[in-house]
């Protein structure tokens, strides 16, 4: 679907325009920043110099009345659009009926419906089961629990540049030290790391070659007989939006199948139309044993899931999976509405259109600016790798300066990457074309001025 210039897909009726009425941060935001400093742990950082008051379509409006172009979606959470009307209505209806019972105490239909839909929508036509949780990190932890109890093995392999969460076990899986791991150890044991396919930086290895190198290391340093699971993001998120070379994921999945190792696809950031397919695994026909989802699943409410082969999901004993808030009824109601939009609202096609627009604009800029080392991504998950044009080394300082300049001009962009030199773009699929184009123009102008 092509989005008309003034159309708002979801959220309150907000003018779809970039509008700065104050310098950022504005006076009301400065007051809130002072209150935050006095009340909130300094370990909780805030990237943007704004405090949100409303959001919808492709904009976030702050408490000072500034309207900013949203190219971040709350880190890929508001994929269907912020305050999507169908999601908001479902939340209001459910909250008016009951807000909690704990599914482990008294069940409700919403949890079952979300599980049924995920079983149907995730890759593969084999029998599946789903369990619901609160956050992506919690889903990952439970996927590891399931793999370990099902295989009766303990070791787990994650990859260079991986990000899987901030809990103790998921910090162990995550590669980057600052700010996620430094000082917080010791971490959970029996976690190992393998090299990732990183086409821009691994010497041009094919997917099959990169997979063979990773698997040789796994076989020699861990051993298939000890390995419960391999976990991988089909496109890495925080690690730099790294798209592995074609063939890398299928080779890993085939090896896992041959060696009784559970292949876990962490689709927490890539799932639900973000990459121009319902799930990123589908780009190469990979069917994971277990898949973890969260972020975009419920239109902004906290919900996560593990979905996978019925024999694996049924391996834990009764009571072995769960949690007080997991699959909260209000979040489930939001998820049903969001899943309707993903499945029937043309959002997969919209993500593909966003990718076409962004990649064309950014690749053209790359031809003129050698500091853009690579433009990569799929669908509405796009990255710009910023480098020293002479050495090709990552340039985190320039990346930060560009992001800060874009922020000051009213465009929300995020950075990421092991080396801190990636600008990542995650616009909501409700963003109209004119705002997407304007946001890219502002970003590239910020690069040109630095």
Helices and strands as residue ranges (DSSP letters): H 27-39, E 52-56, E 59-62, E 67-70, H 73-76, H 85-97, H 109-121, E 128-133, H 136-151, E 155-159, H 168-173, E 191-194, H 207-221, G 224-226, E 227-232, H 248-258, E 262-266, G 280-284, E 290-293, G 295-298, E 304-309, H 310-313, H 329-344, H 347-368, E 372-378, E 381-386, H 396-408, E 411-412, E 414-416, E 422-425, H 433-448
